[in-house]
Amino acid sequence: MSTRLEAFKSIFTGKSYISGNPTYQNNSTFQVLNNYFGGLFGGTTNQSKFLEAYRCNPLVYMIINKIASTTSAIDLISVDDDGKRLDNTGEVLNLLNNPNNKQTSIDFLVDCYVNLLATGNCYQWCIKGVGAGAEIVVIPSSQMTLAVNRNGTLLHYIYRDAYGKDHNIPLEEINHIKTNNSVNLNDSDVYLGMSPLQALWVVVQSSNEKFKAEASIFKNRGIIGILTNKSDTPMLKKDRDILQNQFDSEIGGADKFNKIKISNTDLNYIQTGMSPTDLKLLDGITSSLRLLCSAYGMPSVLFNDNEKSTYNNVSEARKTASIDVYIPLAKKVLKSTTMFLNEQLGSDEMITIDITSIEELKGSTNNVLHAINSMPNNVAKEFIKAMSIDELRALGNLEAIGNTDLIIDLDGKETNPEAD
């Protein structure tokens, strides 16, 4: 088993398969290289905390998972230079449809999108010669660091497996997809993308505390107050128990709902629960959701923001999410992935998403139908008169019936112009 394959397998299994190749181990050979170049490793940006936020923060998980799962479910197609769909499939599309023996195409793309959305970085590792053809896998951003020399030159990538073993991966085997970074410029951070969560980290932390406070309120919900007789003389335990039992019997039960109890004793009430002012602090969860949604370009109505939710709003929100988020993200990742795999496999393909398969956009992606809808009624009527049955069926996403010579007028009569 080759060392590269062993390292590749450790990504999925969590087991170390290092066999002894010094190039792919954390050993003295690499330490000499480090000392010679004065290498700087990793950088100051903590990729782990962003993935941890995805794992632990409900809002971050909801938004990123929604984007990643929806985008990865859009069909992949091969196109020519003009963007026209090709029926034949090549090596790149076949590899993306079967990236490795552990994942489906959707699972692989979800990994790509989650890492990119959470950390601003996605690392794809292509291993050629594994079984038949090649395999490609996503290395979690938290397990990848960059080796950079004192002059700022990127030397290679370092993947650390679950057992703490380092695997030095050549630059040509890694496709590093990243977001724009104009602020993190120290050490190897200059080679990293910027996580959207970095700018909103205070919102992430704030929402974490709000969720913890809310959970604590319900977990520790107990006695909300104390009744006292305001007397200077302490009440005996026997008397207190009698009063408690009498109070419980008179206060508890559904038949007491919305009734007022009149006391014949001068009592004082001491509140032990949270006040209405304290509870107001928890209302900010919705505002945190809206801020995080804005950072990712997602309408908050898609995440049960009921204050802004109507049927029309939800329908438009889905369309907006497709145009502003899903399609740009898919095109960015697939363009970079296709270029990388073309180099690895010696092919020349263009892989993108099938926009016509997105339900919310089917009406707007039909250029002919959109043009007809934009015409005045009298012009649209004359235009439709000249269309064949198959052309009209195509507007409704229906299959052709095979007789393109038949023309239908608006009165429902079929005519054959060649017969005239």
N, C-alpha and C positions, 0 to 999 in steps of 0.2 A: 504494500500500500504506500503510495507516494505521500510525502510530508504535506503537500498542499491539500491533498484529499483528506488527510487526517485532521488538519486544521479546519477544513471545510465542514467535516462531520461534527466537530466539536461545537459548532454554532447551534446545531439542532439538538444534540444529545447532552451537552453540558459536560461531556467527558473529555479528558485530555488524551490525545493520540500521538504526542510528540515521540518521534522514533530516533532522533539523533542527528539530523541535519543541522549544522551550526548556523546556516543562513536563516532558519526559521525558529530559532530558540533565543531566549533571553540569556546570552552567555557572554564570555569574555571577549569573543570576536566582535560582538556589537558594542561592548563597553569601550574597546579600543577605538572603534569607529566614532563613538560618541566623544571620547576624549580628544581625538584628533581634530574633529570638526567643531568641537565646542557646542554640541547639539542642544537645542532647547525643545522640550517635549510637552505636548498636551495643550499648553496655553492656559489662560485664566478662566475662560468661560466653562462653566460646569454644565456639561450636557446631561449628566445624570439627573439633576434636579428637575429639568424640564420633562423628562420621561417619567419621573416620579410624580410630577403634577398630573400627567395624563393618567397615571395609575390610581392616584388617590383623590384628586379633586373632581367631584361630580360634574361641574360645569365644563371644565377642560376636556374631560372624557367625552361628554355628550357632543360637544362641538366637533372635536377632532375625529371621533369615531363616525359621526354622521357624514362628514366630508369624505373621509377615507373610504368608508364602505360604499357610499353612493357612487363616488367617482370610479372605484375599481370595478363596479358592476356594469359600466358602459362597455359595449362591444368594441373589440379591437378589429381594425381592418388594415389592409395593405393598400396604399394608393400610389399613383404615379406622380410625376413632377407637377402635373396640373391639378392634383388633388382628386383625380378620378379613381373610384374604387376598382381594384383589381380582383379578379376571381381566384387567381392562382395564389398560393401561399409559399413563402420561402423559409429559409432557415431561421431568420430572426423571429417571424411571427410564430413559427412552430415552437421555438424556444420559450417565447413569452407565454404561449398557451400551456407549456409544460416546463416550467423553469427549473425544477429539481424534483427529486423523488419524495420530497416531504411536503410539498406545497402545490396547490392549484394556482392558476393564473391570478385569480382574485385574491388569494391569500398573500401571494408575492407582492402584488400592487398595494394591498392594504399596508404591508410592512413599509413599502417605499413612502407612501403618503403620510403615515403616522409619524415616521422619523423626521420627514421633512417639515411637517406642520408643527411638531412639538419642539424640535431642536434646531430647525433651519438647515439640517444636513441629512443626506441620505447616501449611504455607501453600498454600492452594488459590487459584488465580487464574482467575477466570471472565471470558472475553472474549466479549461479545455481538456478533452481527452478522458473525461470521467464517463465510463460506459460508452454509450453511443453519442457522439457529438460533444456537447458541453452542458454545463449546469451553471445557474446563476442564483445567488442568494443575497439577501440584505443583511449586513452586519449592523447591529444596534449601535446608534451613535455613541452611547455611553461606554461602549467597549472598544472604541477606535480612537487612537491618538495619532498625531502627526510628528514625524521626525524632521526637524528643520535645523540646518546648520547656522553658524554665527552670521553668515552672509545673507540669511533669509531664504536659502534655497531648500525646497521641499525634497527630502531624500527618499522617503518611503512611508508607508502606512504601518501602524502597529496595532494588530488586533489582539486583545487580551481575552482569553477564554474564561470559562467559569471557574477554572482551577488556578487562575493567576498566571498561566503560561502565555508568553508573548510570541506572536507570529509576525515576522516582518514581511510585509507584502509589497512587491514591486509596484511602482506607480501605474504601469500599463495594465495591471490586472484589476484595478479599482476604478469604478466610475463614481466620482464624487459630485453629486447634485446638491446645490446649495442655494439659499436665498441671498438677496443682496445684503452686503455688510459694509457699512460706511463708518462704523463706530468702534468695533472691536479690532484694534490694530496692533496689539501687543503679542510678541512671540509668534506662535503658530496660529493665533486667533485670526490673523489677517487672511488665512486660507479657509476659515470657517464661515458658514452662513450665520445670519443673525436669527435667533428664535423670536417669533412674535410674542412669546411669553416673557421675553426679557424686558420688553417695554411695559408689560402689564403685570410684572411680578408682584407689585404691591397689591394689585387687585386679586391675584391668585392667593396671596397670603391672607388678605382680608377675608375672602370668601371661605378659606379654610377655617379660620377662627369662628366665623358665623355658623358654619355647619357643626363645628365642635360644640359651640354654645347651645345650638338648637338640640343636638343629641343629648347634651348634659341635662337640659331642662326636662326632657321627657324621661330620661333614664332615672333621674333623681327626684322626679315629681313625687312629693310626699305631703306632709302637713304644710298647709299654706298659711296658717296663722294660729295664734294662741288667744284663748279667752281667759281673762282674769277678772276676779271680783273686786279689784282695786282696794281690797282690805289690807290693813297693816297686820292682821292676824293670819298666819299661814293656814291653809286648808289642809285638814287631815287627809291621808291617802284614801281612807274609806269613803269619806265624803266626796272626794274628787272622783273616785271610780263611779259612785252613784250618779253624780252629775254628768259624767262622760256618757254613761249608758243611756241616761235619759235624753241627753242631747242627740246622740246617734239615732235613737228611735224616733225622735220627733223631726229630725232634719233629713235623714236618709230616706230614699224611696222615690219612685216615679210619681206617686200621688202627691208629693210635696212640691213638685216642680212649679215654680213661679209664685209660690206662696210666701207670705211674710210672717215671721215668728216674732211675737211680742214677748219681751222678757219682763218679769216682775222684779228683776234684780239689776242694780247698777253695775254693768259690766264694761270692760274695755277690751278692744280687739287690737292685737299686735300682728301685723303682716310679716310673714317670713318668706313668701315667694317673691318673684320678680315683679317690680312695679310696671305699669303701662309704659313709663318712660324707658325702662330698661328693655322691654320687649320691642320697642321701636327700633332698637339697634339691629334686630334681626331682619327688618324689612329691606335691608340693603342687598339681599341676595339677588333680587331681580335686577337691580342696577348693575351688579357685578356681571350677571349674565349678559346684559345688553352691551356692556363695554367689551367683553370677550368676543361676543358675536361681531361687533363692529370691527375689531382687530382682524378677524378672519373673513370679513365681508359677508357674513351670514345674517339673514333677517332673523330677529329674535322670535318672531311668531312661529317659526318652525320648532321652537323648543318650549312650547306651552306658555308663551308670554301672552296670557289671556287678555290683558288690557289693550293690546293692539291687534287682537285676533278677530277676523271676520272671514267668511268663506272666500270673498274676493281677495282679501289680503293674503291668505294662505296660498291661493292659486298663483297670484303674482309673485309671492315670495319664493315659491319653488322654481318659477321661471327665472327670477333674478339670481337665485343660488346657482342654477345651471350655467347661466351666462357669465356671471361674475366670479364664480369660484370653481365649480367642477371642471368646466371645459378648459380654462386657463391652466389649472393645476395639472390636468391630464396631458395637455399638449406640452407643457414644460418638461415633465418627467419622461414622457414617451419620446420626445425629440432627442433628449440627451441619451436615453437608454438605447434608442435605435442607432445613433451615431457610434456609440460605444460598441455595441454588438456587431455592427458592420465591420468595424476594425478587427474585432476578435475573430469573426467567422469568415472574413474576406468576402462579404456580400455587399449588395447595394439595394437596400430596401428602405421604404418609408412607412412607418407604422404610426397610426393615429387612432382616434376614437371615431365611432360611427355616430355623428351628431343626430342623424335621422332616427336613431333608435331611442332617443330621449323623448319620453311621452309629452312632457311640457312644451317641447319645441317643435313637435311634428308639424303643427300648422304654420309656424313661421319659417321652417326650413324648406317648405315647398314654394319655390320662387314663383312658379306659374300661378298657384292659388293665391299667393300674396299679391301678385300683380293684378289678378282679376278682382280681388277685393278692393283694390285701390282705384279701380276704374269707375267712371259714371255708369249708371245702370244700363243706359242705351248702348254704350260702347261695349260693356261686358256681355250684353245679350248677343250682339253681332259676333263677338270674339268666340263665344261658346258655340255658336251655330257652325263654325268652321272646324270644330274639334271632332275627332273620331271617338267611338265608344271607348276604346282602350285608353285614349288620352284622358277622357273624363274619369274613367275608373282609376287611373293612376293618381289623380288628384285626391281621391278618397282612400289611397293606399290599398286599392283592390288589385287583384291579379288580372292580367289581360285575358280576353276571351279568344284572341287569335285572329279576329277579322278586323284589320285596321282600315279597311276600305269603307266600312259602314260609318255614316255620319248621322248624328241625331240632332234634330232641331228642338226648339223649346216647346213644341206642341207634342213631342213624344213620338214623332214619325221617323222611321229609319229610311235613309235614302242611300243609294250607291251612285256617287258622281260619275263613275266610269261607265255605268249602264246608260246614262243619259247621252 
